[in-house]
Amino acid sequence: MTRARMPVRLLLLGVALAATGCSRLENVGKPPEMTPPGRPMPAMAPIAAERIALATPRLLPPPESYAAGSLWRNGPSSLFGDRRAQTLGDIVTVVIEIDDKASISNETKRDRTGDESLSIAALLGLPSVADAILPAGAGLDPAASIASSSGSTGKGTVDRTEKITLRIAATVTDMLPNGHMVITGTQEIRVNYELRDLQVAGVVRPEDITRKNEITYDKIADARILYGGRGQITDVQQPRYGQQVADIILPF
């Protein structure tokens, strides 16, 4: 290989590595970058148009009333008013407490045996004729014998346990025609070179929000909860690109 072709081959190799997903070499020796606050997270899908079409319009809430000569006023902005999230840009706390356990065990066993035998010890003198014609040791008794046996055994077990306890603040990003609210919340925490990523999205009813401005995950329709991370430790736990491609292509 000549020296003139060396830079060209190195350039082609670099392009090939970037095309195969190895562009993360840029992050070698650096911690993962955090997403700027307010930027939409690509991992969370937007609310589907079909979900918005299910909503029906409802009447707007009445305006706040004032009493002449009173130190107090009605409405959410008053001292004792309802401060729950109810419009675009409001913040609500989502409480995620998942403690699920499932255990399933199935076992199936099948066994079948069959045996058929036919003998003609005396039939119009045929056995004596056969003894004279057939070689020594051969005869018509038994004339036919059939035996069969089959069996199958199957067993399956599923044992799964999940426990997650989290709290995250979400923002009202859309108001549906029937008054339901679309919320989206993201949270990132970086410890050394590992970034923990928490995302939540879904549709909630204003009446399901408590007086403490909190809502549990089981009251969120079309809930999407993402809990993961990225960084050096997460990268090591993932199989290489070549291994993932081989697992897809190889039939065995």
TARA-V955148 format. One record per residue. N is the residue number from 1. RES is the residue in three letters. PSI is psi as a letter, one per 40 degrees, with the letter a starting at -180 (* if undefined). NEAR is the number of other C-alpha atoms within 12 Angstrom. D_FIRST is the distance of its C-alpha to the first C-alpha in whole Angstrom. Layout:
# TARA-V955148
N,RES,PSI,NEAR,D_FIRST  N,RES,PSI,NEAR,D_FIRST
This chain:
# TARA-V955148
1,MET,h,8,0  2,THR,i,8,4  3,ARG,d,9,7  4,ALA,d,9,8  5,ARG,e,11,7  6,MET,d,12,7  7,PRO,d,13,11  8,VAL,d,14,11  9,ARG,d,15,10  10,LEU,d,14,12  11,LEU,d,13,15  12,LEU,d,14,15  13,LEU,d,16,15  14,GLY,d,17,18  15,VAL,d,15,20  16,ALA,d,14,20  17,LEU,d,18,21  18,ALA,d,15,24  19,ALA,d,13,25  20,THR,e,17,25  21,GLY,e,15,28  22,CYS,e,19,26  23,SER,e,15,27  24,ARG,e,20,29  25,LEU,e,16,27  26,GLU,d,14,29  27,ASN,e,16,32  28,VAL,h,14,30  29,GLY,e,12,33  30,LYS,i,16,35  31,PRO,i,20,38  32,PRO,i,28,38  33,GLU,h,22,40  34,MET,i,24,44  35,THR,h,18,45  36,PRO,i,11,47  37,PRO,h,12,51  38,GLY,e,15,52  39,ARG,h,14,49  40,PRO,i,20,49  41,MET,h,23,47  42,PRO,d,11,45  43,ALA,d,21,45  44,MET,h,25,49  45,ALA,i,19,50  46,PRO,i,24,53  47,ILE,h,25,56  48,ALA,i,17,56  49,ALA,d,11,58  50,GLU,d,11,60  51,ARG,d,20,61  52,ILE,d,23,63  53,ALA,d,13,64  54,LEU,d,16,66  55,ALA,i,20,68  56,THR,i,14,71  57,PRO,i,14,73  58,ARG,i,12,75  59,LEU,i,10,78  60,LEU,i,12,77  61,PRO,i,14,78  62,PRO,i,9,81  63,PRO,i,12,81  64,GLU,i,15,82  65,SER,i,16,86  66,TYR,i,14,87  67,ALA,h,11,91  68,ALA,h,8,93  69,GLY,e,7,94  70,SER,i,10,92  71,LEU,e,10,89  72,TRP,i,17,87  73,ARG,i,19,85  74,ASN,i,19,84  75,GLY,i,20,80  76,PRO,d,21,77  77,SER,e,17,77  78,SER,i,16,80  79,LEU,d,12,81  80,PHE,f,13,81  81,GLY,i,15,80  82,ASP,h,21,77  83,ARG,f,23,74  84,ARG,i,28,72  85,ALA,h,38,68  86,GLN,e,33,70  87,THR,i,25,68  88,LEU,h,20,64  89,GLY,e,21,63  90,ASP,i,24,65  91,ILE,h,28,64  92,VAL,i,39,64  93,THR,h,32,64  94,VAL,h,41,62  95,VAL,h,27,63  96,ILE,h,28,61  97,GLU,g,19,62  98,ILE,h,17,61  99,ASP,g,14,62  100,ASP,i,13,62  101,LYS,h,13,62  102,ALA,h,13,62  103,SER,h,13,62  104,ILE,h,13,62  105,SER,h,13,63  106,ASN,i,13,63  107,GLU,h,13,64  108,THR,h,13,65  109,LYS,h,13,66  110,ARG,h,13,67  111,ASP,h,13,69  112,ARG,h,13,70  113,THR,h,12,72  114,GLY,i,13,74  115,ASP,h,13,76  116,GLU,h,14,78  117,SER,h,14,80  118,LEU,h,14,82  119,SER,h,16,85  120,ILE,g,19,87  121,ALA,d,18,89  122,ALA,h,16,92  123,LEU,g,14,92  124,LEU,f,10,94  125,GLY,e,13,93  126,LEU,d,18,90  127,PRO,d,21,89  128,SER,d,18,91  129,VAL,d,16,90  130,ALA,d,22,86  131,ASP,d,17,87  132,ALA,d,15,88  133,ILE,d,14,85  134,LEU,i,14,82  135,PRO,i,11,81  136,ALA,h,9,82  137,GLY,e,11,81  138,ALA,i,16,80  139,GLY,a,22,83  140,LEU,e,25,83  141,ASP,h,20,84  142,PRO,i,16,82  143,ALA,d,19,81  144,ALA,i,15,78  145,SER,h,15,76  146,ILE,h,14,74  147,ALA,h,13,72  148,SER,i,13,70  149,SER,h,13,68  150,SER,i,13,66  151,GLY,i,13,65  152,SER,i,12,62  153,THR,h,13,62  154,GLY,i,13,60  155,LYS,h,13,60  156,GLY,i,13,58  157,THR,h,13,59  158,VAL,h,13,58  159,ASP,h,13,58  160,ARG,h,13,57  161,THR,h,13,58  162,GLU,h,13,57  163,LYS,h,13,59  164,ILE,h,18,58  165,THR,h,17,60  166,LEU,i,22,59  167,ARG,h,25,60  168,ILE,i,32,58  169,ALA,h,29,60  170,ALA,i,38,59  171,THR,i,35,60  172,VAL,h,32,62  173,THR,e,28,59  174,ASP,i,27,61  175,MET,h,30,65  176,LEU,i,31,66  177,PRO,d,18,69  178,ASN,e,23,71  179,GLY,e,27,70  180,HIS,i,32,68  181,MET,h,38,65  182,VAL,h,41,61  183,ILE,i,44,60  184,THR,h,42,56  185,GLY,i,38,55  186,THR,i,36,52  187,GLN,h,32,52  188,GLU,h,26,49  189,ILE,h,23,49  190,ARG,h,21,46  191,VAL,h,18,46  192,ASN,b,16,44  193,TYR,f,22,40  194,GLU,h,23,42  195,LEU,h,26,44  196,ARG,h,26,47  197,ASP,h,29,47  198,LEU,h,32,51  199,GLN,i,34,52  200,VAL,i,41,55  201,ALA,i,39,56  202,GLY,a,39,59  203,VAL,h,39,62  204,VAL,i,38,65  205,ARG,h,30,69  206,PRO,d,31,71  207,GLU,e,19,74  208,ASP,e,25,71  209,ILE,h,29,70  210,THR,i,22,73  211,ARG,e,18,75  212,LYS,e,17,72  213,ASN,f,25,70  214,GLU,i,28,68  215,ILE,h,33,67  216,THR,i,30,65  217,TYR,d,32,62  218,ASP,e,22,65  219,LYS,e,23,66  220,ILE,h,31,63  221,ALA,i,23,63  222,ASP,f,25,59  223,ALA,h,26,58  224,ARG,h,26,54  225,ILE,h,34,54  226,LEU,h,27,50  227,TYR,h,25,50  228,GLY,a,21,46  229,GLY,i,27,44  230,ARG,i,28,40  231,GLY,a,28,38  232,GLN,d,24,36  233,ILE,d,18,39  234,THR,d,17,39  235,ASP,d,21,35  236,VAL,d,11,35  237,GLN,e,11,38  238,GLN,i,15,36  239,PRO,i,13,34  240,ARG,i,15,30  241,TYR,d,16,29  242,GLY,d,16,27  243,GLN,d,12,31  244,GLN,d,13,33  245,VAL,d,13,31  246,ALA,d,13,31  247,ASP,d,13,35  248,ILE,d,11,35  249,ILE,d,10,34  250,LEU,h,10,34  251,PRO,e,7,38  252,PHE,*,6,39
